[in-house]
Amino acid sequence: MSILTFIPNSDNKSLIMQHNTYIVNTAKGISSTTVNGNKIFFPFQKLNGDFWTAMGEDRSAALLKGAITRHYKPKKNQKSASEILLKYFQYDSIADFTEKENLEKVEACTLIVLEKQNLYEFIWDGEVKYLSRLDTNRPYIWLSTELYDNNLYKNIKINFLNWLEENKFNLDKQTLMDYHLDFGQDLLDIIVLKNNLHLDTTNIFSITMNKRSRSISNYEVLTRNTVQKRLLHGAKISKLKKQ
């Protein structure tokens, strides 16, 4: 289960994903692979091989389980949604991916993409694909549709809008991180209690993009350790930085 937010400001556009899972499945550091000659970076969960956020040399994406309505466990022989994240990077664009990728056996999911300074929302509901170009001048919040109902989602959006109003003069990546560590944890506690689960907020993944560079970072909540990868547009790949 994840909570994803997008915040624009005068210089940067930031996607922050709060990832909630079992402590033993914490994503460690940032891994990399090559897709069609392009280097892709992502926090990787070694226990089950899943990854939910990825950054390429010219675009980035974050994946949520579920689509428009509440998401339940995948059907028999259905593929995990996490498989489509790297598949997206095999295509030239999200439009190309939407047109050509066969998702017939993939569980419902939502893919948020930062591509050429544009923001896109791709939804696969298990039967139909939807692609929307979003306004990059306004903030957004998304949740995995695994464990919440419509009333809870409405309350979350109201809370997010109130928080934005209170922090409108201090909206940056760190402020948004604090939102996830504070309110996001409170929300998780409600969902865990309601569904009798044993989840924790294990990681905060973030992607920040501006005209000069883009970066991806993985904050491990338990150890308070951050690993970051930064790419300068048109320059060589920078080294991993630990904080």
C-alpha positions as CSV (number, residue, x, y, z in Angstrom):
1,M,0.0,0.0,0.0
2,S,1.4,3.4,-1.0
3,I,0.5,7.1,-0.8
4,L,1.8,9.3,-3.6
5,T,1.9,13.0,-3.8
6,F,3.0,15.5,-6.5
7,I,4.0,19.1,-5.6
8,P,5.1,21.8,-8.1
9,N,7.0,24.9,-7.2
10,S,8.8,27.6,-9.1
11,D,11.9,25.5,-9.6
12,N,11.2,21.8,-8.9
13,K,8.5,19.2,-9.5
14,S,8.5,16.5,-6.8
15,L,6.9,13.1,-6.6
16,I,7.0,11.6,-3.2
17,M,5.9,8.0,-2.5
18,Q,5.3,6.7,1.0
19,H,5.7,2.9,0.8
20,N,4.1,0.8,3.5
21,T,5.0,-2.9,3.8
22,Y,6.5,-5.4,6.2
23,I,9.8,-4.4,7.9
24,V,11.6,-7.4,6.5
25,N,10.7,-6.2,3.0
26,T,12.3,-2.7,3.3
27,A,13.8,-1.4,0.1
28,K,17.5,-1.0,0.5
29,G,19.4,1.7,-1.3
30,I,19.0,2.3,-5.1
31,S,19.6,-0.3,-7.7
32,S,20.0,0.2,-11.5
33,T,19.5,-1.6,-14.7
34,T,19.7,-0.8,-18.4
35,V,16.6,-0.7,-20.6
36,N,17.1,-0.1,-24.4
37,G,20.5,1.5,-23.7
38,N,19.1,3.8,-21.0
39,K,20.1,3.6,-17.3
40,I,17.2,3.2,-15.0
41,F,17.4,3.7,-11.2
42,F,15.0,2.4,-8.6
43,P,14.6,1.3,-4.9
44,F,14.4,-2.5,-4.9
45,Q,12.7,-4.8,-2.5
46,K,14.9,-8.0,-2.5
47,L,12.4,-10.1,-0.7
48,N,9.8,-10.2,-3.5
49,G,11.6,-8.3,-6.3
50,D,9.1,-5.5,-6.5
51,F,9.8,-1.9,-7.3
52,W,7.4,1.0,-7.4
53,T,9.4,4.1,-8.3
54,A,12.0,4.5,-11.1
55,M,14.0,7.3,-12.7
56,G,15.5,7.2,-16.2
57,E,17.8,9.7,-17.9
58,D,14.9,11.6,-19.4
59,R,11.8,10.6,-17.4
60,S,10.5,9.2,-14.2
61,A,7.5,7.1,-13.0
62,A,5.8,5.9,-9.9
63,L,3.4,2.9,-9.7
64,L,0.4,2.3,-7.4
65,K,-1.7,-0.9,-7.1
66,G,-5.3,-0.6,-8.0
67,A,-7.2,1.7,-10.4
68,I,-10.5,3.6,-10.1
69,T,-12.2,1.4,-7.6
70,R,-11.1,-0.5,-4.5
71,H,-8.5,-3.1,-5.4
72,Y,-8.5,-6.6,-4.1
73,K,-6.0,-9.5,-4.4
74,P,-5.0,-10.4,-8.0
75,K,-6.9,-13.1,-9.7
76,K,-5.3,-16.5,-10.2
77,N,-2.4,-16.4,-12.7
78,Q,-2.6,-12.6,-12.8
79,K,0.8,-10.8,-13.0
80,S,1.9,-8.3,-10.4
81,A,1.4,-4.6,-11.4
82,S,5.1,-4.0,-10.5
83,E,6.1,-5.7,-13.7
84,I,4.9,-2.8,-15.9
85,L,7.1,-0.1,-14.3
86,L,10.3,-1.1,-16.2
87,K,8.2,-2.1,-19.3
88,Y,7.1,1.5,-19.6
89,F,10.8,2.5,-20.1
90,Q,11.0,0.1,-23.0
91,Y,8.8,2.6,-25.0
92,D,9.6,6.0,-26.3
93,S,6.7,7.6,-24.4
94,I,3.7,6.9,-22.1
95,A,1.5,7.4,-25.2
96,D,3.4,4.7,-27.0
97,F,3.2,2.4,-24.0
98,T,-0.5,3.0,-23.7
99,E,-1.1,2.1,-27.3
100,K,1.1,-0.9,-27.6
101,E,1.6,-2.7,-24.3
102,N,-0.5,-5.8,-23.7
103,L,-1.8,-5.7,-20.1
104,E,-4.4,-8.4,-20.4
105,K,-3.0,-10.6,-17.5
106,V,-1.8,-7.7,-15.3
107,E,-3.6,-6.6,-12.2
108,A,-5.2,-3.2,-12.0
109,C,-2.8,-0.3,-11.4
110,T,-2.1,3.4,-11.8
111,L,1.1,4.8,-13.3
112,I,2.1,8.4,-12.7
113,V,4.8,9.7,-15.1
114,L,7.0,12.8,-15.3
115,E,8.0,13.0,-19.0
116,K,9.5,16.0,-20.8
117,Q,8.3,18.4,-18.0
118,N,4.8,16.9,-18.4
119,L,2.8,14.9,-15.9
120,Y,0.6,12.0,-16.9
121,E,-1.8,9.6,-15.2
122,F,-2.1,6.2,-16.7
123,I,-4.8,3.8,-15.4
124,W,-5.3,0.2,-16.2
125,D,-8.5,-1.1,-14.5
126,G,-8.1,-4.7,-15.6
127,E,-10.1,-4.2,-18.8
128,V,-9.5,-0.7,-20.2
129,K,-6.5,1.7,-20.4
130,Y,-7.0,5.4,-19.5
131,L,-4.3,8.1,-20.1
132,S,-4.6,11.7,-19.0
133,R,-2.2,14.7,-19.1
134,L,-2.4,16.5,-15.8
135,D,-1.8,20.2,-14.9
136,T,1.8,20.5,-13.6
137,N,0.9,23.7,-11.8
138,R,-1.3,22.1,-9.2
139,P,-0.7,19.4,-6.5
140,Y,-2.1,15.9,-6.5
141,I,-2.4,13.0,-4.1
142,W,-3.0,9.3,-5.0
143,L,-3.4,6.1,-2.9
144,S,-3.2,2.5,-3.7
145,T,-6.8,1.4,-3.9
146,E,-6.2,-1.8,-1.9
147,L,-7.4,-0.9,1.5
148,Y,-9.5,2.3,1.6
149,D,-13.1,3.1,0.7
150,N,-14.4,6.2,-1.1
151,N,-15.2,8.1,2.2
152,L,-11.7,7.6,3.5
153,Y,-10.2,8.8,0.2
154,K,-12.4,11.9,0.3
155,N,-11.3,12.7,3.8
156,I,-7.6,12.2,2.8
157,K,-8.0,14.7,-0.1
158,I,-9.6,17.2,2.2
159,N,-6.8,16.8,4.7
160,F,-4.2,17.2,2.0
161,L,-5.8,20.4,0.7
162,N,-5.9,21.8,4.2
163,W,-2.3,20.9,4.7
164,L,-1.4,22.6,1.4
165,E,-3.2,25.8,2.5
166,E,-1.3,25.8,5.8
167,N,2.1,25.3,4.1
168,K,1.6,27.2,0.9
169,F,4.6,29.5,1.6
170,N,6.9,26.6,2.4
171,L,6.2,23.9,-0.2
172,D,9.4,22.1,-1.0
173,K,10.6,18.5,-1.0
174,Q,11.4,18.4,2.7
175,T,8.0,19.8,3.7
176,L,6.3,17.1,1.6
177,M,8.5,14.4,3.2
178,D,7.4,15.6,6.6
179,Y,3.8,15.4,5.5
180,H,4.3,11.7,4.7
181,L,6.2,11.0,7.9
182,D,3.5,12.7,9.9
183,F,0.0,12.5,8.4
184,G,0.9,9.5,6.2
185,Q,1.8,7.5,9.2
186,D,-1.4,8.4,11.0
187,L,-3.4,7.3,8.0
188,L,-1.5,4.0,7.8
189,D,-2.4,3.4,11.5
190,I,-6.1,3.8,10.7
191,I,-5.9,1.5,7.7
192,V,-3.9,-1.1,9.6
193,L,-6.3,-1.2,12.5
194,K,-9.3,-1.3,10.2
195,N,-8.0,-4.2,8.1
196,N,-6.1,-6.1,10.9
197,L,-2.7,-5.8,9.1
198,H,0.8,-5.5,10.3
199,L,2.3,-3.0,8.0
200,D,4.8,-0.2,8.7
201,T,6.0,2.8,6.7
202,T,9.3,1.4,5.6
203,N,10.5,3.8,2.9
204,I,9.8,7.3,1.5
205,F,10.8,7.4,-2.2
206,S,11.2,10.8,-3.9
207,I,11.7,12.0,-7.4
208,T,12.5,15.7,-8.0
209,M,12.9,17.2,-11.5
210,N,13.8,20.6,-12.8
211,K,15.1,22.0,-16.0
212,R,18.7,21.3,-14.9
213,S,18.6,17.9,-13.3
214,R,16.5,15.1,-11.8
215,S,17.1,13.0,-8.7
216,I,15.7,9.9,-7.0
217,S,16.1,9.1,-3.3
218,N,15.2,6.4,-0.9
219,Y,14.7,7.3,2.7
220,E,14.7,4.2,5.0
221,V,12.5,5.1,7.9
222,L,13.9,2.5,10.3
223,T,17.5,3.5,9.9
224,R,16.9,7.1,8.9
225,N,19.3,6.6,6.0
226,T,18.9,8.3,2.7
227,V,20.5,7.2,-0.6
228,Q,20.2,9.5,-3.6
229,K,21.0,9.4,-7.3
230,R,21.2,12.7,-9.2
231,L,21.3,13.1,-13.0
232,L,22.3,16.3,-14.8
233,H,20.5,16.7,-18.1
234,G,22.9,16.1,-20.9
235,A,25.7,15.2,-18.4
236,K,27.3,12.0,-17.2
237,I,25.6,10.1,-14.4
238,S,26.5,11.3,-11.0
239,K,27.5,8.9,-8.2
240,L,25.2,7.7,-5.4
241,K,25.2,10.0,-2.4
242,K,24.5,8.7,1.1
243,Q,23.2,11.0,3.8
